[in-house]
């Protein structure tokens, strides 16, 4: 499917990945409607950081993914819907699990119902590699069991299964993208890589972190955005769950060492207990098999881990005033 000229809705558009996706969609010629969460400040989140010529091409609508009536009005007349609206941070799911259920499961059901009602051509539902839990084998392919090791992943598994059920029961043309750990410009400090980078570029004398041992398959955000578009364009992806990742893993410690080398620093690390996940909830190894994505869509990463880090570090150097690196962000 050629997205040029298509009416495209992006939910959760004020977020990190979605802002990059909106930017790529505009450059691909799509007519983009960005669904952000309503707030009284008229704050468009990370969309505010898009180049002005790109942002001027986007229609922004504000509502709540938990409101089925607003979701229905936003979806109406769309050709393609990219559903990214969600509560996403694992640590916050420990203290606000009900919000994760109502947003991630209830919100996804609202979108699926609207898709079914209005005959939308394609929906891309956003999953997460957290749904696999600690790897039973690596690289992790889409046949790997799903494991709810946190309230966050449990609700995302529920949302994935809802999407699967609407495809099987009603023929809703939905594909599920399962990105591994995306990083890059505009990411919040809830994620470990910007946590490290922001502390370094702000002039900290030490780096405060939790566990250094978990392995992650970090994927640069521009590659992830291309993955969304590739899945939308392919006629082979309906009813499928598709991983997007690098097919390589690094421990947090290894990522820290690479970042310090790029930045020319050698700061000591201080362990903070509050940054550590409960042992049974921690996901210790995530390494992506991206073979299915390559087979069905032709997608493969264009950036190496280090190339993505260099671009990300440059962003935080120029935008550190937007962040609070001295505070732990739950």
Buried (B, 14 or more C-beta within 10 A) or exposed (E): EEBEEBBBBBBBBBBBBBBBBBBBBBEBEBBBBBBBBEEEEEEBBBBEBBEEEBBEBBEBBBBBBBBBEBBBEBBEEBBBBBBBBBBBBBBBBBEBBEBBBBBBBBBBBBBBBBBBEEEBBBBBBBBBBBBBBBBEEBBBBBEBEBBBBBBBBBBBBBBBBBBBBBBEEEEBBBBBBBBBBBBBBBBBBBBBBBBBBBBBBBEBEEBBBBBBEBBBBBBBBBBBBBBBBBBBBBEEBBBBBBBBBBBBBBBBBBBBEBBBEBBEEEBEBEEEEEBEBEEEBBBBBBBBBBBBBBEBBEBBBEBEBEEBBBBBBBBBBEBBEBBEBEEBBE
